[in-house]
Amino acid sequence: MTLSIDDIKRTAKLAQIETSELEAQQTLKQLSAIFDLIAQMQQVDTTGVDPMSHAQDMVQRLREDQVTETDQHQLFQSIAPQVEADLYLVPKVIE
């Protein structure tokens, strides 16, 4: 992917970021280097490589999924200002 100085300026304008000509040139140089690295990485043959969830070969210790607290739903709703059909009613804040 090739970027132009106009792409950088247009993106900065859309993001409402004021940039000088020098900053735009530096940003173009940095982004171009990043996109070149991405293109280089995409050319690597990953056939037969299993996806990993972590960079190191780690195993997550898991515990049994057990309920550890009692149901206090009714208690919490009894002190709520407004409840309807087991839902908390709140004032409308967006019109």
Residue pairs with C-beta under 8 A, 6 or more apart in sequence:
1 35
1 39
2 32
2 35
3 28
3 31
3 32
3 35
4 28
5 24
5 25
5 28
7 28
8 19
8 24
8 27
8 28
8 31
9 19
9 24
12 18
12 19
12 24
12 27
19 27
73 86
77 83
77 86
77 88
80 88
81 89
82 88
82 89
82 90
83 89
